[in-house]
Amino acid sequence: MKNHLGIDHPLVAVRDMDQTSRNFERLGFFINPRHHHPWGTDNHLLMFPDNFIELISIYDADKLDLKNDRGFAFGRFISDSIERREGISLVALHSEDARADHQLMEQRGVDNHGIVDFRRVAHRPDGSEEEAVVSLVMLINPQFPAISHFFCHQHKPHLVWVKEWMDHPNGANGITRVSYVAADPEQLRPRFIGIYGDAAVSTTEQGLQVQTDRGLFEVLSLEQAKQRFDGVDLDLDDTELPTGVAIRVSTATPEKAEALLRQNGVEFVATHDGGLRIPAHYAGNTIIEIYPDNEEPNPLP
């Protein structure tokens, strides 16, 4: 199964969708049309061939408490996440069979809130519309809600992976890493082992690392994160930990990506290993790193 439980899409939850979308455009990303969910959230997607970034916000607070049969309210979770801290609220993992993957989690004893099936109107580039059908398996972490995930099974993937939406001025072509900060990264080891198995999870001097079929999760201590994200502010306190803080994307045209940042007046740090690190205030309280798509793994600043 292609990209089984790999990083499908981080959700960057924000209060002001319009401003956040404009900011991501300044970074050189193409923003697709806005879509609406039945539970009161709306989104824009930044599409790549194998995964994407979802910008998500609230458009109708009266719908937030719509629940699935296990009592889970997706909209309310997003709203609560925004109240705690704007930024990465959830990360979706790629599934092509939500029910089989739900059974896998049940067998492994991973806490979950069951399956959410829903439909929404999908807007095509030519202006036409079609109904998208999606199944989600909610892996909400009851102890640390900011380190929650869900499986995402798109029954009509052609409505999401649209070629015209993948042409980014900065050349971005995929997510390669999502970074968390925790007071004690080892506390999250059992959770990730439950999802991915023991062999995928390792501890290095740079923190806890989880290798998925599509991209890497890293969990850093606050001190490790300050070194890792040298040159940009980490506005965190102990009450906000653990939390997601950064998304790394690859680009086929690093020189073009840098030129766009300069042209658009965006502050950034050029890292020693060829990356561009953009402060969190440009991207929904999320640090964005842009690296060449032939980068060698290197967790140092």
Secondary structure, 3 states (H helix, E strand, C coil): CCCCCCEEEEEEECCCHHHHHHHHHHCCCCCCCCEECCCCEEEEEEECCCCEEEEEEECCHHHCCCCCCCCCCHHHHHHHHHHHCCEEEEEEEEECCHHHHHHHHHHHCCCCCCEEEEEEEEECCCCCEEEEEEEEEEECCCCCHHHCEEEEEECCHHHCCCHHHHCCCCCEEEEEEEEEECCCHHHHHHHHHHHHCHHHEEEECCEEEEECCCCEEEEECHHHHHHHCCCCCCCCCHHHCCEEEEEEEEECCHHHHHHHHHHCCCCCEECCCCCEEECHHHCCCCEEEEEECCCCCCCCC
